[in-house]
């Protein structure tokens, strides 16, 4: 019986994630997530006395090739540039106004007032494997009492 060992070729990243289009698309997702968090309960865009709107019925819900209920206006705004493969965005809930952007390559960057900080909040790039698209640093969550205890989870 003869057996041989072969190495699989190392995969490289898909070109779209390195292209300008991929970065713009990722920043668009980041902007939409940030906009959505502002409209979420407790966000700055809601009154304390307002009640959440009722969920649309199946007939009112958006359909393929249809229109959105209430004709909402949506605008895409670039909030930062110079990020590498951003995959997640969050805030610490500490009132600082900082936005934390997770880069798949293993770093977490802080965006404040539209500027990406020079020094990463966290750099795990030496511990994160990124050979395939499903790998890398993918998430960040802050403890509800982060302002007091400094705990966060990756």
KAQUI-V825356 format. One record per residue. N is the residue number from 1. RES is the residue in one letter. PSI is psi in radians with two decimals (999 if undefined). NEAR is the number of other C-alpha atoms within 12 Angstrom. Layout:
n | res | psi | near
N | RES | PSI | NEAR
N | RES | PSI | NEAR
This chain:
n | res | psi | near
1 | X | 2.23 | 3
2 | X | 2.25 | 4
3 | X | 2.56 | 5
4 | X | 2.68 | 6
5 | X | 2.23 | 6
6 | X | 2.53 | 6
7 | X | 2.40 | 7
8 | X | 2.53 | 7
9 | X | 2.51 | 8
10 | X | 2.23 | 9
11 | X | 2.55 | 15
12 | X | 2.86 | 14
13 | X | 2.61 | 20
14 | X | 2.44 | 15
15 | X | -0.50 | 14
16 | X | -0.53 | 16
17 | X | -0.30 | 25
18 | X | -0.23 | 22
19 | X | 2.87 | 15
20 | X | -0.71 | 17
21 | X | -0.78 | 14
22 | X | -0.70 | 21
23 | X | -0.73 | 25
24 | X | -0.72 | 26
25 | X | -0.74 | 24
26 | X | -0.71 | 35
27 | X | -0.57 | 32
28 | X | -0.75 | 26
29 | X | -0.76 | 26
30 | X | -0.80 | 34
31 | X | -0.72 | 31
32 | X | -0.68 | 23
33 | X | -0.72 | 25
34 | X | -0.75 | 30
35 | X | -0.74 | 23
36 | X | -0.64 | 20
37 | X | -0.48 | 21
38 | X | -0.51 | 19
39 | X | -0.14 | 17
40 | X | 2.76 | 18
41 | X | 2.28 | 17
42 | X | -0.16 | 17
43 | X | 2.99 | 17
44 | X | -0.25 | 16
45 | X | 0.00 | 15
46 | X | 2.52 | 17
47 | X | 2.65 | 14
48 | X | -0.50 | 12
49 | X | -0.13 | 8
50 | X | 2.64 | 10
51 | X | 2.54 | 11
52 | X | 2.55 | 14
53 | X | 2.67 | 12
54 | X | 2.57 | 9
55 | X | 2.48 | 11
56 | X | 2.65 | 13
57 | X | 2.97 | 11
58 | X | -0.67 | 9
59 | X | -0.50 | 12
60 | X | -0.29 | 15
61 | X | 2.71 | 17
62 | X | 2.36 | 17
63 | X | 2.69 | 12
64 | X | 2.39 | 7
65 | X | 0.34 | 7
66 | X | -2.81 | 11
67 | X | 2.80 | 14
68 | X | 2.47 | 16
69 | X | 2.36 | 17
70 | X | 0.04 | 12
71 | X | 1.02 | 11
72 | X | 2.62 | 9
73 | X | 2.26 | 9
74 | X | 2.35 | 13
75 | X | 2.33 | 11
76 | X | 2.27 | 18
77 | X | 2.22 | 20
78 | X | 2.21 | 22
79 | X | -0.28 | 28
80 | X | 2.82 | 29
81 | X | 2.94 | 26
82 | X | 0.19 | 24
83 | X | 2.65 | 38
84 | X | 2.03 | 30
85 | X | 1.01 | 40
86 | X | 2.31 | 38
87 | X | -0.18 | 36
88 | X | 2.61 | 35
89 | X | 2.46 | 38
90 | X | 3.06 | 36
91 | X | 2.84 | 33
92 | X | -0.19 | 29
93 | X | 0.37 | 24
94 | X | 0.08 | 19
95 | X | 0.09 | 13
96 | X | -0.31 | 15
97 | X | 0.06 | 18
98 | X | 2.51 | 24
99 | X | 2.29 | 34
100 | X | 2.13 | 39
101 | X | 2.15 | 48
102 | X | 2.17 | 38
103 | X | 2.31 | 38
104 | X | -0.45 | 37
105 | X | -0.14 | 35
106 | X | 0.13 | 32
107 | X | 2.67 | 34
108 | X | 2.13 | 41
109 | X | 2.60 | 37
110 | X | 2.25 | 34
111 | X | 2.18 | 32
112 | X | 2.28 | 18
113 | X | 0.67 | 13
114 | X | 0.05 | 18
115 | X | 2.35 | 20
116 | X | 2.19 | 23
117 | X | 2.57 | 23
118 | X | -0.80 | 15
119 | X | 2.23 | 13
120 | X | 2.59 | 20
121 | X | -0.69 | 23
122 | X | 2.41 | 25
123 | X | 1.84 | 21
124 | X | 0.33 | 22
125 | X | -0.52 | 20
126 | X | -0.31 | 13
127 | X | -0.04 | 15
128 | X | 2.30 | 20
129 | X | 2.32 | 18
130 | X | 0.49 | 24
131 | X | -0.57 | 18
132 | X | 2.77 | 18
133 | X | -0.47 | 21
134 | X | -0.04 | 16
135 | X | 2.90 | 22
136 | X | -3.07 | 29
137 | X | 2.10 | 33
138 | X | -0.23 | 28
139 | X | 2.82 | 24
140 | X | 2.33 | 29
141 | X | 2.42 | 23
142 | X | 2.46 | 23
143 | X | 2.51 | 19
144 | X | -0.49 | 16
145 | X | 0.59 | 15
146 | X | -0.69 | 18
147 | X | -0.55 | 16
148 | X | -0.69 | 13
149 | X | -0.19 | 12
150 | X | 0.22 | 15
151 | X | 2.40 | 17
152 | X | 2.89 | 23
153 | X | 2.36 | 18
154 | X | 999 | 25
